[in-house]
Amino acid sequence: MRERFSFDYAVVRVVPRVERGEFLNVGVILFAPTAAYLKAKIELDRTRLSALAPLTDCTAVESYLELIPRICEGGGEAGSIGELPQRARFHWLVAPRSTVIQMSPVHSGVDYDLDAALDRLFAKLVGMDGRDDGGPPAGRQGRLRS
């Protein structure tokens, strides 16, 4: 029997005008400590962001978003945060903040294939390609709990 991994995840959001509270989902961070897994999938749709907030500097937002996968990976390229243990990096990333880049509350799930779970969550919650089959984010491979 294949091993199922429990994981926590958060949605990465761009909040161009914090005072308005409007946001655009742009990615997902998934953390499974028992598998030593911490990855993020990020993609900014400049057209959607410009429609929401035309004066937003998309290049600056992208530069901040590019740091998230590097922090997940860890190491010197991620600065001092990258030197922290995986669990500390995840908690640093998902800590509440009042900035243009914010995270959703943390949710939990279980799956056999963490890369596939990340891909399904990204498709379901960010939906860049516009396709959403309406099924559970973890599909047939597993089940999500929130």
Secondary structure, DSSP 4 states (H G I P E B T S, - for coil): -PPPEEEEEEEEEE-SSTTTT--EEEEEEEEEGGGTEEEEEE---HHHHHHH-TT--HHHHHHHHTHHHHHHH-SGGGHHHHTS-HHHHHHHHHS---SSEEEPPPEEEEES-HHHHHHHHHHHHT-TTS----S-TTTTT-EEE-
